[in-house]
């Protein structure tokens, strides 16, 4: 099951489990659409992998399996 990290690692904006604006790499690094399009050019600054839209979890599935409370925020040169 995906970890559904609750924020963008770049700008720290909230990304709830049902957000269509969350993008992830194969390691589940999580970024918002704005950072991916304006700063990261579609690639993860951690692993250099492609960033794709994270599947959403909605309704009872989200209630039963909420997003992780652990916020990940890394200072990347690409995010500055």
C-alpha positions in Angstrom: 0.0 0.0 0.0 1.3 3.5 -0.8 2.5 5.6 2.1 0.5 8.7 1.0 2.9 11.2 2.4 1.0 14.3 3.6 3.1 17.1 2.1 5.3 18.2 -0.8 9.0 17.6 0.0 9.9 20.8 -1.8 7.6 23.5 -0.5 5.8 21.6 2.4 2.3 22.4 1.1 -0.3 19.9 2.4 -1.2 17.0 0.0 -4.1 15.1 1.5 -4.7 11.5 0.5 -7.4 12.5 -2.0 -5.3 15.3 -3.6 -5.1 15.1 -7.4 -2.0 17.5 -7.2 0.4 15.0 -5.6 3.0 13.4 -7.7 5.4 10.6 -6.7 8.4 8.6 -7.9 8.8 4.8 -7.6 10.3 5.4 -4.1 7.1 7.4 -3.1 9.0 10.7 -2.8 6.1 13.2 -2.9 5.9 16.6 -4.5 3.1 19.0 -5.5 2.2 19.6 -9.2 3.5 23.2 -9.0 7.0 22.2 -7.8 7.2 19.4 -10.3 6.2 21.6 -13.2 8.2 24.8 -12.2 11.2 23.5 -10.4 11.8 19.8 -10.9 11.0 19.4 -14.7 9.1 16.2 -14.0 11.9 14.3 -12.3 12.6 13.4 -8.6 15.6 15.3 -7.2 16.3 12.3 -4.9 16.5 9.4 -7.3 16.1 11.2 -10.7 13.1 9.0 -11.5 10.0 10.2 -13.3 7.3 11.8 -11.2 3.7 10.7 -11.9 0.3 11.5 -10.5 -0.2 9.7 -7.2 -3.3 7.5 -7.1 -5.9 9.1 -4.8 -7.5 7.3 -1.9 -11.1 8.5 -1.2 -14.1 7.8 0.9 -14.1 4.8 3.2 -10.7 3.7 1.8 -9.1 6.9 3.0 -11.0 6.7 6.4 -9.8 3.2 7.0 -6.3 3.8 5.6 -5.4 7.5 6.2 -2.4 9.3 4.9 0.8 9.0 6.8 1.2 11.7 9.5 5.0 11.8 8.9 5.9 14.9 7.0 9.0 14.7 4.8 10.7 18.0 3.9 14.2 18.0 2.4 16.2 20.9 1.3 17.1 20.2 -2.3 19.1 22.5 -4.5 16.4 21.9 -7.1 13.7 23.3 -4.8 15.4 26.6 -4.1 
